[in-house]
Amino acid sequence: MPVQRVKCPTCQREIDWAQSPFRPFCSERCRLIDLGAWLTEKHAIPGEPAPDELGQGNPGVQDSDTPPQRRPS
Ligand SMILES: [Zn+2]
């Protein structure tokens, strides 16, 4: 059975898929880094819309994979 190698999304280091308990990351540290980046970029303030986005009224800025959920005022 060939060894399946994947690149860690955080540091691009090649890892052995079957041997890494933190796959697809090379280590717990990289996993936490990626998780932290994801939280920072996508969910800066969970459950609370950013004041800047509300004030500018520019829907083109929104990410396509995260549809805005705003209540009509
Ligand atoms: Zn890594």
N, CA, C, O and the ligand as a Tripos MOL2 file, in Angstrom:
@<TRIPOS>MOLECULE
protein
  293   291    74     0     0
PROTEIN
NO_CHARGES

@<TRIPOS>ATOM
      1 N           0.8540   -1.2040    0.0000 N.3       1 MET1
      2 CA          0.0000    0.0000    0.0000 C.3       1 MET1
      3 C           0.8790    1.2400    0.0000 C.2       1 MET1
      4 O           1.6920    1.4490    0.9010 O.2       1 MET1
      5 N           0.6990    2.0510   -1.0210 N.am      2 PRO2
      6 CA          1.5540    3.2510   -1.1160 C.3       2 PRO2
      7 C           1.2420    4.2600   -0.0240 C.2       2 PRO2
      8 O           0.1040    4.3890    0.4270 O.2       2 PRO2
      9 N           2.2630    4.9560    0.3790 N.am      3 VAL3
     10 CA          2.0790    5.9890    1.3960 C.3       3 VAL3
     11 C           1.4470    7.2120    0.7540 C.2       3 VAL3
     12 O           1.9410    7.7250   -0.2500 O.2       3 VAL3
     13 N           0.3660    7.6670    1.3330 N.am      4 GLN4
     14 CA         -0.2880    8.8520    0.8050 C.3       4 GLN4
     15 C           0.2530   10.0810    1.5120 C.2       4 GLN4
     16 O           0.1540   10.2140    2.7320 O.2       4 GLN4
     17 N           0.8160   10.9590    0.7360 N.am      5 ARG5
     18 CA          1.4030   12.1510    1.3350 C.3       5 ARG5
     19 C           0.5620   13.3760    0.9910 C.2       5 ARG5
     20 O           0.1130   13.5520   -0.1420 O.2       5 ARG5
     21 N           0.3700   14.1950    1.9800 N.am      6 VAL6
     22 CA         -0.3850   15.4220    1.7580 C.3       6 VAL6
     23 C           0.4110   16.5920    2.3170 C.2       6 VAL6
     24 O           1.2890   16.4180    3.1630 O.2       6 VAL6
     25 N           0.0970   17.7600    1.8420 N.am      7 LYS7
     26 CA          0.7740   18.9510    2.3540 C.3       7 LYS7
     27 C          -0.0520   19.5960    3.4500 C.2       7 LYS7
     28 O          -1.2640   19.7700    3.3210 O.2       7 LYS7
     29 N           0.6200   19.9400    4.5140 N.am      8 CYS8
     30 CA         -0.0340   20.6500    5.5960 C.3       8 CYS8
     31 C          -0.5310   21.9980    5.0740 C.2       8 CYS8
     32 O           0.2580   22.7670    4.5240 O.2       8 CYS8
     33 N          -1.8110   22.2970    5.2330 N.am      9 PRO9
     34 CA         -2.3620   23.5630    4.7130 C.3       9 PRO9
     35 C          -1.7230   24.7940    5.3490 C.2       9 PRO9
     36 O          -1.7290   25.8780    4.7650 O.2       9 PRO9
     37 N          -1.1810   24.6220    6.5300 N.am     10 THR10
     38 CA         -0.6340   25.7780    7.2320 C.3      10 THR10
     39 C           0.8090   26.0600    6.8280 C.2      10 THR10
     40 O           1.1470   27.1950    6.4940 O.2      10 THR10
     41 N           1.6580   25.0420    6.8560 N.am     11 CYS11
     42 CA          3.0880   25.2840    6.6310 C.3      11 CYS11
     43 C           3.5950   24.6140    5.3600 C.2      11 CYS11
     44 O           4.7780   24.7200    5.0370 O.2      11 CYS11
     45 N           2.7070   23.9200    4.6290 N.am     12 GLN12
     46 CA          3.0410   23.3070    3.3400 C.3      12 GLN12
     47 C           4.0330   22.1630    3.4560 C.2      12 GLN12
     48 O           4.5650   21.6980    2.4490 O.2      12 GLN12
     49 N           4.2830   21.7080    4.6650 N.am     13 ARG13
     50 CA          5.1810   20.5680    4.8460 C.3      13 ARG13
     51 C           4.4610   19.2840    4.4590 C.2      13 ARG13
     52 O           3.2780   19.1100    4.7520 O.2      13 ARG13
     53 N           5.1780   18.3960    3.8060 N.am     14 GLU14
     54 CA          4.5710   17.1230    3.4330 C.3      14 GLU14
     55 C           4.4910   16.2050    4.6460 C.2      14 GLU14
     56 O           5.4380   16.0730    5.4210 O.2      14 GLU14
     57 N           3.3230   15.5760    4.7810 N.am     15 ILE15
     58 CA          3.1520   14.6470    5.8830 C.3      15 ILE15
     59 C           2.6250   13.3220    5.3710 C.2      15 ILE15
     60 O           2.0790   13.2320    4.2710 O.2      15 ILE15
     61 N           2.7970   12.3060    6.1820 N.am     16 ASP16
     62 CA          2.2600   10.9970    5.8670 C.3      16 ASP16
     63 C           0.8370   10.9240    6.3970 C.2      16 ASP16
     64 O           0.6060   10.9350    7.6070 O.2      16 ASP16
     65 N          -0.1030   10.8500    5.4800 N.am     17 TRP17
     66 CA         -1.5180   10.9380    5.8550 C.3      17 TRP17
     67 C          -1.8780    9.9090    6.9330 C.2      17 TRP17
     68 O          -2.5690   10.2260    7.9010 O.2      17 TRP17
     69 N          -1.4060    8.6940    6.7530 N.am     18 ALA18
     70 CA         -1.8010    7.6200    7.6630 C.3      18 ALA18
     71 C          -1.1420    7.7600    9.0350 C.2      18 ALA18
     72 O          -1.6380    7.2150   10.0210 O.2      18 ALA18
     73 N          -0.0440    8.4770    9.0970 N.am     19 GLN19
     74 CA          0.7160    8.5530   10.3370 C.3      19 GLN19
     75 C           0.4450    9.8130   11.1440 C.2      19 GLN19
     76 O           0.8700    9.9220   12.2940 O.2      19 GLN19
     77 N          -0.2550   10.7560   10.5470 N.am     20 SER20
     78 CA         -0.4540   12.0180   11.2480 C.3      20 SER20
     79 C          -1.7840   12.0520   11.9840 C.2      20 SER20
     80 O          -2.8400   11.9810   11.3550 O.2      20 SER20
     81 N          -1.7470   12.1600   13.2910 N.am     21 PRO21
     82 CA         -2.9990   12.2450   14.0560 C.3      21 PRO21
     83 C          -3.6820   13.5980   13.8960 C.2      21 PRO21
     84 O          -4.8270   13.7790   14.3110 O.2      21 PRO21
     85 N          -2.9750   14.5410   13.2930 N.am     22 PHE22
     86 CA         -3.5300   15.8930   13.1690 C.3      22 PHE22
     87 C          -3.8750   16.2210   11.7240 C.2      22 PHE22
     88 O          -4.0850   17.3830   11.3760 O.2      22 PHE22
     89 N          -3.9330   15.1800   10.8760 N.am     23 ARG23
     90 CA         -4.2080   15.4360    9.4640 C.3      23 ARG23
     91 C          -5.4830   16.2380    9.2760 C.2      23 ARG23
     92 O          -6.4150   16.0990   10.0680 O.2      23 ARG23
     93 N          -5.5460   17.0610    8.2610 N.am     24 PRO24
     94 CA         -4.5180   17.1940    7.2160 C.3      24 PRO24
     95 C          -3.3370   18.0630    7.6240 C.2      24 PRO24
     96 O          -2.5400   18.4570    6.7720 O.2      24 PRO24
     97 N          -3.2150   18.3600    8.8770 N.am     25 PHE25
     98 CA         -2.1120   19.2030    9.3200 C.3      25 PHE25
     99 C          -0.9650   18.3500    9.8320 C.2      25 PHE25
    100 O          -1.1530   17.1770   10.1560 O.2      25 PHE25
    101 N           0.2200   18.9330    9.9040 N.am     26 CYS26
    102 CA          1.3910   18.1730   10.3220 C.3      26 CYS26
    103 C           1.4750   18.1010   11.8390 C.2      26 CYS26
    104 O           2.1510   17.2310   12.3870 O.2      26 CYS26
    105 N           0.8030   18.9970   12.5030 N.am     27 SER27
    106 CA          0.9140   19.0270   13.9500 C.3      27 SER27
    107 C          -0.3000   19.7280   14.5440 C.2      27 SER27
    108 O          -1.0560   20.4020   13.8440 O.2      27 SER27
    109 N          -0.4620   19.5570   15.8260 N.am     28 GLU28
    110 CA         -1.5760   20.2280   16.4850 C.3      28 GLU28
    111 C          -1.4180   21.7480   16.3750 C.2      28 GLU28
    112 O          -2.3990   22.4820   16.2610 O.2      28 GLU28
    113 N          -0.1860   22.1920   16.4110 N.am     29 ARG29
    114 CA          0.0770   23.6300   16.3350 C.3      29 ARG29
    115 C          -0.4480   24.1960   15.0100 C.2      29 ARG29
    116 O          -1.1120   25.2320   14.9870 O.2      29 ARG29
    117 N          -0.1410   23.5030   13.9120 N.am     30 CYS30
    118 CA         -0.6010   23.9760   12.6130 C.3      30 CYS30
    119 C          -2.1240   23.9270   12.5290 C.2      30 CYS30
    120 O          -2.7540   24.7900   11.9160 O.2      30 CYS30
    121 N          -2.6960   22.9190   13.1470 N.am     31 ARG31
    122 CA         -4.1500   22.8310   13.1290 C.3      31 ARG31
    123 C          -4.7780   24.0190   13.8610 C.2      31 ARG31
    124 O          -5.7610   24.6020   13.4040 O.2      31 ARG31
    125 N          -4.1960   24.3550   14.9890 N.am     32 LEU32
    126 CA         -4.7250   25.4730   15.7600 C.3      32 LEU32
    127 C          -4.5030   26.7950   15.0340 C.2      32 LEU32
    128 O          -5.3430   27.6940   15.0910 O.2      32 LEU32
    129 N          -3.3790   26.9040   14.3590 N.am     33 ILE33
    130 CA         -3.1020   28.1210   13.5900 C.3      33 ILE33
    131 C          -4.1430   28.2900   12.4920 C.2      33 ILE33
    132 O          -4.6800   29.3780   12.2870 O.2      33 ILE33
    133 N          -4.4190   27.1900   11.7880 N.am     34 ASP34
    134 CA         -5.3950   27.2640   10.7070 C.3      34 ASP34
    135 C          -6.7830   27.5560   11.2490 C.2      34 ASP34
    136 O          -7.5310   28.3440   10.6710 O.2      34 ASP34
    137 N          -7.1170   26.9300   12.3380 N.am     35 LEU35
    138 CA         -8.4210   27.1780   12.9500 C.3      35 LEU35
    139 C          -8.5360   28.6340   13.3850 C.2      35 LEU35
    140 O          -9.5690   29.2740   13.1870 O.2      35 LEU35
    141 N          -7.4800   29.1390   13.9690 N.am     36 GLY36
    142 CA         -7.4920   30.5310   14.4080 C.3      36 GLY36
    143 C          -7.6310   31.4830   13.2390 C.2      36 GLY36
    144 O          -8.3470   32.4800   13.3310 O.2      36 GLY36
    145 N          -6.9530   31.1850   12.1330 N.am     37 ALA37
    146 CA         -7.0580   32.0340   10.9520 C.3      37 ALA37
    147 C          -8.4590   31.9970   10.3910 C.2      37 ALA37
    148 O          -9.0010   33.0150    9.9620 O.2      37 ALA37
    149 N          -9.0370   30.8190   10.3980 N.am     38 TRP38
    150 CA        -10.3980   30.6830    9.8790 C.3      38 TRP38
    151 C         -11.3750   31.4720   10.7380 C.2      38 TRP38
    152 O         -12.2630   32.1520   10.2230 O.2      38 TRP38
    153 N         -11.2070   31.3750   12.0250 N.am     39 LEU39
    154 CA        -12.0980   32.0980   12.9180 C.3      39 LEU39
    155 C         -11.9420   33.5980   12.7510 C.2      39 LEU39
    156 O         -12.9190   34.3460   12.7830 O.2      39 LEU39
    157 N         -10.7130   34.0240   12.5750 N.am     40 THR40
    158 CA        -10.4470   35.4510   12.4550 C.3      40 THR40
    159 C         -11.0190   36.0170   11.1650 C.2      40 THR40
    160 O         -11.5780   37.1130   11.1530 O.2      40 THR40
    161 N         -10.8770   35.2660   10.0830 N.am     41 GLU41
    162 CA        -11.3110   35.7870    8.7910 C.3      41 GLU41
    163 C         -12.8190   35.6810    8.5750 C.2      41 GLU41
    164 O         -13.4450   36.5920    8.0330 O.2      41 GLU41
    165 N         -13.3860   34.5680    9.0010 N.am     42 LYS42
    166 CA        -14.7820   34.3010    8.6670 C.3      42 LYS42
    167 C         -15.7470   34.6920    9.7820 C.2      42 LYS42
    168 O         -16.8920   35.0700    9.5300 O.2      42 LYS42
    169 N         -15.2770   34.5980   10.9780 N.am     43 HIS43
    170 CA        -16.1880   34.8270   12.1000 C.3      43 HIS43
    171 C         -15.4870   35.6900   13.1420 C.2      43 HIS43
    172 O         -15.2530   35.2620   14.2730 O.2      43 HIS43
    173 N         -15.1640   36.8890   12.7460 N.am     44 ALA44
    174 CA        -14.4300   37.7640   13.6430 C.3      44 ALA44
    175 C         -15.1980   37.9680   14.9420 C.2      44 ALA44
    176 O         -14.6310   37.8850   16.0310 O.2      44 ALA44
    177 N         -16.4860   38.2330   14.8150 N.am     45 ILE45
    178 CA        -17.3260   38.3960   15.9940 C.3      45 ILE45
    179 C         -18.5690   37.5260   15.8090 C.2      45 ILE45
    180 O         -19.5520   37.9770   15.2210 O.2      45 ILE45
    181 N         -18.5410   36.2950   16.2970 N.am     46 PRO46
    182 CA        -19.6520   35.3610   16.0620 C.3      46 PRO46
    183 C         -20.9820   35.9140   16.5550 C.2      46 PRO46
    184 O         -21.0980   36.3760   17.6890 O.2      46 PRO46
    185 N         -21.9840   35.8570   15.6800 N.am     47 GLY47
    186 CA        -23.3240   36.2610   16.0740 C.3      47 GLY47
    187 C         -23.5390   37.7580   16.1090 C.2      47 GLY47
    188 O         -24.6160   38.2390   16.4630 O.2      47 GLY47
    189 N         -22.4950   38.4930   15.7330 N.am     48 GLU48
    190 CA        -22.6400   39.9410   15.8050 C.3      48 GLU48
    191 C         -22.0470   40.5700   14.5410 C.2      48 GLU48
    192 O         -20.8410   40.4600   14.3220 O.2      48 GLU48
    193 N         -22.8500   41.2190   13.7140 N.am     49 PRO49
    194 CA        -22.3390   41.7910   12.4720 C.3      49 PRO49
    195 C         -21.3760   42.9360   12.7450 C.2      49 PRO49
    196 O         -21.5320   43.7010   13.6960 O.2      49 PRO49
    197 N         -20.3770   43.0240   11.8780 N.am     50 ALA50
    198 CA        -19.3930   44.0830   12.0530 C.3      50 ALA50
    199 C         -20.0180   45.4350   11.7250 C.2      50 ALA50
    200 O         -20.6870   45.5640   10.7000 O.2      50 ALA50
    201 N         -19.8210   46.4260   12.5540 N.am     51 PRO51
    202 CA        -20.4160   47.7570   12.3450 C.3      51 PRO51
    203 C         -19.9930   48.3720   11.0140 C.2      51 PRO51
    204 O         -20.7750   49.0770   10.3770 O.2      51 PRO51
    205 N         -18.7570   48.1070   10.5960 N.am     52 ASP52
    206 CA        -18.2780   48.6920    9.3520 C.3      52 ASP52
    207 C         -19.0980   48.2270    8.1550 C.2      52 ASP52
    208 O         -19.4480   49.0260    7.2870 O.2      52 ASP52
    209 N         -19.4040   46.9300    8.1130 N.am     53 GLU53
    210 CA        -20.1390   46.3920    6.9790 C.3      53 GLU53
    211 C         -21.5610   46.9300    6.9370 C.2      53 GLU53
    212 O         -22.0970   47.1830    5.8580 O.2      53 GLU53
    213 N         -22.1620   47.1030    8.0700 N.am     54 LEU54
    214 CA        -23.5220   47.6160    8.1070 C.3      54 LEU54
    215 C         -23.5770   49.0570    7.6200 C.2      54 LEU54
    216 O         -24.5210   49.4500    6.9350 O.2      54 LEU54
    217 N         -22.5740   49.8370    7.9700 N.am     55 GLY55
    218 CA        -22.5990   51.2500    7.6570 C.3      55 GLY55
    219 C         -22.3310   51.5500    6.1950 C.2      55 GLY55
    220 O         -22.7630   52.5870    5.6920 O.2      55 GLY55
    221 N         -21.6260   50.6660    5.5010 N.am     56 GLN56
    222 CA        -21.2140   50.9970    4.1450 C.3      56 GLN56
    223 C         -22.2410   50.6000    3.0990 C.2      56 GLN56
    224 O         -22.2990   51.2030    2.0270 O.2      56 GLN56
    225 N         -23.0480   49.5950    3.3970 N.am     57 GLY57
    226 CA        -24.0910   49.2060    2.4650 C.3      57 GLY57
    227 C         -23.5630   48.7520    1.1270 C.2      57 GLY57
    228 O         -24.1090   49.1150    0.0860 O.2      57 GLY57
    229 N         -22.5060   47.9620    1.1410 N.am     58 ASN58
    230 CA        -21.9250   47.4850   -0.1000 C.3      58 ASN58
    231 C         -21.9440   45.9560   -0.1170 C.2      58 ASN58
    232 O         -21.0180   45.3210    0.3890 O.2      58 ASN58
    233 N         -22.9960   45.3580   -0.6980 N.am     59 PRO59
    234 CA        -23.1410   43.8940   -0.6560 C.3      59 PRO59
    235 C         -22.0840   43.1710   -1.4630 C.2      59 PRO59
    236 O         -21.8840   41.9710   -1.2750 O.2      59 PRO59
    237 N         -21.4100   43.8620   -2.3480 N.am     60 GLY60
    238 CA        -20.3990   43.2170   -3.1790 C.3      60 GLY60
    239 C         -19.1940   42.7440   -2.3980 C.2      60 GLY60
    240 O         -18.4160   41.9250   -2.8860 O.2      60 GLY60
    241 N         -19.0320   43.2510   -1.1900 N.am     61 VAL61
    242 CA        -17.8760   42.8970   -0.3940 C.3      61 VAL61
    243 C         -18.0520   41.5440    0.2800 C.2      61 VAL61
    244 O         -17.0730   40.8870    0.6350 O.2      61 VAL61
    245 N         -19.2920   41.1350    0.4510 N.am     62 GLN62
    246 CA        -19.5720   39.9000    1.1770 C.3      62 GLN62
    247 C         -18.9600   38.6820    0.4870 C.2      62 GLN62
    248 O         -18.8950   38.6140   -0.7400 O.2      62 GLN62
    249 N         -18.5200   37.7360    1.2880 N.am     63 ASP63
    250 CA        -18.0580   36.4640    0.7450 C.3      63 ASP63
    251 C         -19.2460   35.6830    0.1970 C.2      63 ASP63
    252 O         -20.3240   35.6820    0.7910 O.2      63 ASP63
    253 N         -19.0450   35.0240   -0.9290 N.am     64 SER64
    254 CA        -20.1530   34.3210   -1.5600 C.3      64 SER64
    255 C         -20.5770   33.0970   -0.7580 C.2      64 SER64
    256 O         -21.7220   32.6540   -0.8560 O.2      64 SER64
    257 N         -19.6600   32.5500    0.0310 N.am     65 ASP65
    258 CA        -20.0080   31.3290    0.7600 C.3      65 ASP65
    259 C         -20.6030   31.6230    2.1270 C.2      65 ASP65
    260 O         -20.9830   30.7040    2.8530 O.2      65 ASP65
    261 N         -20.6830   32.8950    2.4790 N.am     66 THR66
    262 CA        -21.3000   33.2530    3.7490 C.3      66 THR66
    263 C         -22.3620   34.3090    3.5070 C.2      66 THR66
    264 O         -22.1050   35.5050    3.6450 O.2      66 THR66
    265 N         -23.5640   33.8590    3.1430 N.am     67 PRO67
    266 CA        -24.6360   34.8080    2.8530 C.3      67 PRO67
    267 C         -24.9700   35.6370    4.0820 C.2      67 PRO67
    268 O         -25.0410   35.1070    5.1910 O.2      67 PRO67
    269 N         -25.1710   36.8990    3.8960 N.am     68 PRO68
    270 CA        -25.4810   37.7760    5.0370 C.3      68 PRO68
    271 C         -26.8270   37.4310    5.6410 C.2      68 PRO68
    272 O         -27.8040   37.1750    4.9370 O.2      68 PRO68
    273 N         -26.8500   37.4300    6.9380 N.am     69 GLN69
    274 CA        -28.1130   37.1490    7.6180 C.3      69 GLN69
    275 C         -28.4810   38.3460    8.4630 C.2      69 GLN69
    276 O         -28.2450   38.3790    9.6710 O.2      69 GLN69
    277 N         -29.0580   39.3170    7.8080 N.am     70 ARG70
    278 CA        -29.4140   40.5480    8.5160 C.3      70 ARG70
    279 C         -30.9310   40.6280    8.6510 C.2      70 ARG70
    280 O         -31.6780   40.3130    7.7250 O.2      70 ARG70
    281 N         -31.3430   41.0430    9.7890 N.am     71 ARG71
    282 CA        -32.7700   41.2600    9.9640 C.3      71 ARG71
    283 C         -33.1660   42.5810    9.3020 C.2      71 ARG71
    284 O         -32.4240   43.5600    9.3740 O.2      71 ARG71
    285 N         -34.3320   42.6080    8.6590 N.am     72 PRO72
    286 CA        -34.7940   43.8980    8.1030 C.3      72 PRO72
    287 C         -35.0480   44.8780    9.2460 C.2      72 PRO72
    288 O         -35.6520   44.5350   10.2620 O.2      72 PRO72
    289 N         -34.5850   46.0680    9.0570 N.am     73 SER73
    290 CA        -34.7070   47.0370   10.1380 C.3      73 SER73
    291 C         -35.9770   47.8690    9.9880 C.2      73 SER73
    292 O         -36.2440   48.7410   10.8150 O.2      73 SER73
    293 ZN          2.2430   22.2780    9.3600 Zn       74 ZN74
@<TRIPOS>BOND
     1     1     2 1
     2     2     3 1
     3     3     4 2
     4     3     5 am
     5     5     6 1
     6     6     7 1
     7     7     8 2
     8     7     9 am
     9     9    10 1
    10    10    11 1
    11    11    12 2
    12    11    13 am
    13    13    14 1
    14    14    15 1
    15    15    16 2
    16    15    17 am
    17    17    18 1
    18    18    19 1
    19    19    20 2
    20    19    21 am
    21    21    22 1
    22    22    23 1
    23    23    24 2
    24    23    25 am
    25    25    26 1
    26    26    27 1
    27    27    28 2
    28    27    29 am
    29    29    30 1
    30    30    31 1
    31    31    32 2
    32    31    33 am
    33    33    34 1
    34    34    35 1
    35    35    36 2
    36    35    37 am
    37    37    38 1
    38    38    39 1
    39    39    40 2
    40    39    41 am
    41    41    42 1
    42    42    43 1
    43    43    44 2
    44    43    45 am
    45    45    46 1
    46    46    47 1
    47    47    48 2
    48    47    49 am
    49    49    50 1
    50    50    51 1
    51    51    52 2
    52    51    53 am
    53    53    54 1
    54    54    55 1
    55    55    56 2
    56    55    57 am
    57    57    58 1
    58    58    59 1
    59    59    60 2
    60    59    61 am
    61    61    62 1
    62    62    63 1
    63    63    64 2
    64    63    65 am
    65    65    66 1
    66    66    67 1
    67    67    68 2
    68    67    69 am
    69    69    70 1
    70    70    71 1
    71    71    72 2
    72    71    73 am
    73    73    74 1
    74    74    75 1
    75    75    76 2
    76    75    77 am
    77    77    78 1
    78    78    79 1
    79    79    80 2
    80    79    81 am
    81    81    82 1
    82    82    83 1
    83    83    84 2
    84    83    85 am
    85    85    86 1
    86    86    87 1
    87    87    88 2
    88    87    89 am
    89    89    90 1
    90    90    91 1
    91    91    92 2
    92    91    93 am
    93    93    94 1
    94    94    95 1
    95    95    96 2
    96    95    97 am
    97    97    98 1
    98    98    99 1
    99    99   100 2
   100    99   101 am
   101   101   102 1
   102   102   103 1
   103   103   104 2
   104   103   105 am
   105   105   106 1
   106   106   107 1
   107   107   108 2
   108   107   109 am
   109   109   110 1
   110   110   111 1
   111   111   112 2
   112   111   113 am
   113   113   114 1
   114   114   115 1
   115   115   116 2
   116   115   117 am
   117   117   118 1
   118   118   119 1
   119   119   120 2
   120   119   121 am
   121   121   122 1
   122   122   123 1
   123   123   124 2
   124   123   125 am
   125   125   126 1
   126   126   127 1
   127   127   128 2
   128   127   129 am
   129   129   130 1
   130   130   131 1
   131   131   132 2
   132   131   133 am
   133   133   134 1
   134   134   135 1
   135   135   136 2
   136   135   137 am
   137   137   138 1
   138   138   139 1
   139   139   140 2
   140   139   141 am
   141   141   142 1
   142   142   143 1
   143   143   144 2
   144   143   145 am
   145   145   146 1
   146   146   147 1
   147   147   148 2
   148   147   149 am
   149   149   150 1
   150   150   151 1
   151   151   152 2
   152   151   153 am
   153   153   154 1
   154   154   155 1
   155   155   156 2
   156   155   157 am
   157   157   158 1
   158   158   159 1
   159   159   160 2
   160   159   161 am
   161   161   162 1
   162   162   163 1
   163   163   164 2
   164   163   165 am
   165   165   166 1
   166   166   167 1
   167   167   168 2
   168   167   169 am
   169   169   170 1
   170   170   171 1
   171   171   172 2
   172   171   173 am
   173   173   174 1
   174   174   175 1
   175   175   176 2
   176   175   177 am
   177   177   178 1
   178   178   179 1
   179   179   180 2
   180   179   181 am
   181   181   182 1
   182   182   183 1
   183   183   184 2
   184   183   185 am
   185   185   186 1
   186   186   187 1
   187   187   188 2
   188   187   189 am
   189   189   190 1
   190   190   191 1
   191   191   192 2
   192   191   193 am
   193   193   194 1
   194   194   195 1
   195   195   196 2
   196   195   197 am
   197   197   198 1
   198   198   199 1
   199   199   200 2
   200   199   201 am
   201   201   202 1
   202   202   203 1
   203   203   204 2
   204   203   205 am
   205   205   206 1
   206   206   207 1
   207   207   208 2
   208   207   209 am
   209   209   210 1
   210   210   211 1
   211   211   212 2
   212   211   213 am
   213   213   214 1
   214   214   215 1
   215   215   216 2
   216   215   217 am
   217   217   218 1
   218   218   219 1
   219   219   220 2
   220   219   221 am
   221   221   222 1
   222   222   223 1
   223   223   224 2
   224   223   225 am
   225   225   226 1
   226   226   227 1
   227   227   228 2
   228   227   229 am
   229   229   230 1
   230   230   231 1
   231   231   232 2
   232   231   233 am
   233   233   234 1
   234   234   235 1
   235   235   236 2
   236   235   237 am
   237   237   238 1
   238   238   239 1
   239   239   240 2
   240   239   241 am
   241   241   242 1
   242   242   243 1
   243   243   244 2
   244   243   245 am
   245   245   246 1
   246   246   247 1
   247   247   248 2
   248   247   249 am
   249   249   250 1
   250   250   251 1
   251   251   252 2
   252   251   253 am
   253   253   254 1
   254   254   255 1
   255   255   256 2
   256   255   257 am
   257   257   258 1
   258   258   259 1
   259   259   260 2
   260   259   261 am
   261   261   262 1
   262   262   263 1
   263   263   264 2
   264   263   265 am
   265   265   266 1
   266   266   267 1
   267   267   268 2
   268   267   269 am
   269   269   270 1
   270   270   271 1
   271   271   272 2
   272   271   273 am
   273   273   274 1
   274   274   275 1
   275   275   276 2
   276   275   277 am
   277   277   278 1
   278   278   279 1
   279   279   280 2
   280   279   281 am
   281   281   282 1
   282   282   283 1
   283   283   284 2
   284   283   285 am
   285   285   286 1
   286   286   287 1
   287   287   288 2
   288   287   289 am
   289   289   290 1
   290   290   291 1
   291   291   292 2
@<TRIPOS>SUBSTRUCTURE
     1 MET1         2 RESIDUE 1 A MET
     2 PRO2         6 RESIDUE 1 A PRO
     3 VAL3        10 RESIDUE 1 A VAL
     4 GLN4        14 RESIDUE 1 A GLN
     5 ARG5        18 RESIDUE 1 A ARG
     6 VAL6        22 RESIDUE 1 A VAL
     7 LYS7        26 RESIDUE 1 A LYS
     8 CYS8        30 RESIDUE 1 A CYS
     9 PRO9        34 RESIDUE 1 A PRO
    10 THR10       38 RESIDUE 1 A THR
    11 CYS11       42 RESIDUE 1 A CYS
    12 GLN12       46 RESIDUE 1 A GLN
    13 ARG13       50 RESIDUE 1 A ARG
    14 GLU14       54 RESIDUE 1 A GLU
    15 ILE15       58 RESIDUE 1 A ILE
    16 ASP16       62 RESIDUE 1 A ASP
    17 TRP17       66 RESIDUE 1 A TRP
    18 ALA18       70 RESIDUE 1 A ALA
    19 GLN19       74 RESIDUE 1 A GLN
    20 SER20       78 RESIDUE 1 A SER
    21 PRO21       82 RESIDUE 1 A PRO
    22 PHE22       86 RESIDUE 1 A PHE
    23 ARG23       90 RESIDUE 1 A ARG
    24 PRO24       94 RESIDUE 1 A PRO
    25 PHE25       98 RESIDUE 1 A PHE
    26 CYS26      102 RESIDUE 1 A CYS
    27 SER27      106 RESIDUE 1 A SER
    28 GLU28      110 RESIDUE 1 A GLU
    29 ARG29      114 RESIDUE 1 A ARG
    30 CYS30      118 RESIDUE 1 A CYS
    31 ARG31      122 RESIDUE 1 A ARG
    32 LEU32      126 RESIDUE 1 A LEU
    33 ILE33      130 RESIDUE 1 A ILE
    34 ASP34      134 RESIDUE 1 A ASP
    35 LEU35      138 RESIDUE 1 A LEU
    36 GLY36      142 RESIDUE 1 A GLY
    37 ALA37      146 RESIDUE 1 A ALA
    38 TRP38      150 RESIDUE 1 A TRP
    39 LEU39      154 RESIDUE 1 A LEU
    40 THR40      158 RESIDUE 1 A THR
    41 GLU41      162 RESIDUE 1 A GLU
    42 LYS42      166 RESIDUE 1 A LYS
    43 HIS43      170 RESIDUE 1 A HIS
    44 ALA44      174 RESIDUE 1 A ALA
    45 ILE45      178 RESIDUE 1 A ILE
    46 PRO46      182 RESIDUE 1 A PRO
    47 GLY47      186 RESIDUE 1 A GLY
    48 GLU48      190 RESIDUE 1 A GLU
    49 PRO49      194 RESIDUE 1 A PRO
    50 ALA50      198 RESIDUE 1 A ALA
    51 PRO51      202 RESIDUE 1 A PRO
    52 ASP52      206 RESIDUE 1 A ASP
    53 GLU53      210 RESIDUE 1 A GLU
    54 LEU54      214 RESIDUE 1 A LEU
    55 GLY55      218 RESIDUE 1 A GLY
    56 GLN56      222 RESIDUE 1 A GLN
    57 GLY57      226 RESIDUE 1 A GLY
    58 ASN58      230 RESIDUE 1 A ASN
    59 PRO59      234 RESIDUE 1 A PRO
    60 GLY60      238 RESIDUE 1 A GLY
    61 VAL61      242 RESIDUE 1 A VAL
    62 GLN62      246 RESIDUE 1 A GLN
    63 ASP63      250 RESIDUE 1 A ASP
    64 SER64      254 RESIDUE 1 A SER
    65 ASP65      258 RESIDUE 1 A ASP
    66 THR66      262 RESIDUE 1 A THR
    67 PRO67      266 RESIDUE 1 A PRO
    68 PRO68      270 RESIDUE 1 A PRO
    69 GLN69      274 RESIDUE 1 A GLN
    70 ARG70      278 RESIDUE 1 A ARG
    71 ARG71      282 RESIDUE 1 A ARG
    72 PRO72      286 RESIDUE 1 A PRO
    73 SER73      290 RESIDUE 1 A SER
    74 ZN74       293 GROUP 0 **** ****
